[in-house]
């Protein structure tokens, strides 16, 4: 029977795919189910969705927490801090490259005017 809902295609980055695969194996769930749970949790944490147990009704959260503790996940806050610092450093490097480029261009313009 056709569904009235549309399918959503999602191609995760390699790092995200590895994490989804680990969660699938750890909780014995399909990729579709895990992805749905992650999307729902993200929407709830951003305040776009009120807590709804539709997708997680057969998902025992106590078992999930216990089995997640068995797997050594990086602390999410530490990961986000590292990611933020990495982005900041990258932006600073790009700015320095831009300033050097601008300096070289200025020198070239000065040499041409002589």
N, C-alpha and C positions, 0 to 999 in steps of 0.2 A: 504494500500500500504506500503510495507516495506521501511524503511528509510536506506539510505546508511551510516548514521552516527551511531556510536556505543553508547549504553547507558553506563552511568557511575554510578555505585552504590556508595552511600556515606552514611556511618553510623556516624552521628555526636555525639560528647560527649553530655551528658545530658544537660549541660549548654547551649551549642550551639543549641540543639534541642528546648529548651524553648524559646530562642531568635528568632529562625526561626518561631516558632509557633506564637509568639507575632507579628512579622512582617507580617505574613500571614493574621492574623485577622485584624491587623491595616490597611493594604492596600488592603484587600480582594483579595489576590493572592494565587496561589497554592504554595506548598512547592518547587516544581520543578522550578517554575518561580523565586521565591525568592532566592533559592540556585544558580540558573544561574546568576542572577543579582549580587549576592555577589561575585561569582567567577570572573565574568567579571570585577567588580570594583577592586578586589584584583589584577588581572593581569594588569589592567590599572595603578594602583597606583605603581606597581613594575616595570613598564616600559616594560612589555612583550607584551602588546597589545595597539595599538593606539585606541583612542576613537572611538567607534563604537556604533551606536544606534540600532543595530540589535535586541538585546534582550530587550532593554528598549524603543522601539519605542512607545508602548502603555502605557508607564509608566510616568505619569505626575509628573515631579520632584518637581514642586512648591507645589502640594498637599502633596507629600511625606514629604517635609521639614516641612510644617505646621503641619501635623499629627505626625511627629516624635517629634516635640517640645512639643506636648501634652503629649506624653509618656516621662517619666522622665528617660532618658538613662544616664548612667555614662559617664562622659567625657572620650573619648577614650584614650587621652594622659595620664590622671590620672590612668586609668585602666592599661595601658601598663607599666607605672612607677611602680605601685604596683606589677604587675606580675613580672617585672624585679627584684625588690627588694626581692620578695618572692623567686625567683630562686636563687638570690645571697645568701640569708640567708640559704637556703637549701644546697647550695654547701659548704658554710662555715661550717655548721653543719656536713656535710658528711666528710669534711676534718679533723675537730676536732675528730670525731669518728675514722677516719683512724689513726690519730696521736696517740690517746689513745690505739688503738689496737696494733699499732707498738711498743709502749712503753711496753705494757703488754707482747708481744711476746719477746721483748728484755730481759725483766726481767726473763721470763721463761727460755730462753736460758742461761742466766747467772747463774741461779739456777741449771740447769742441768749440767753445766760444773764444779760445785763445788764438 
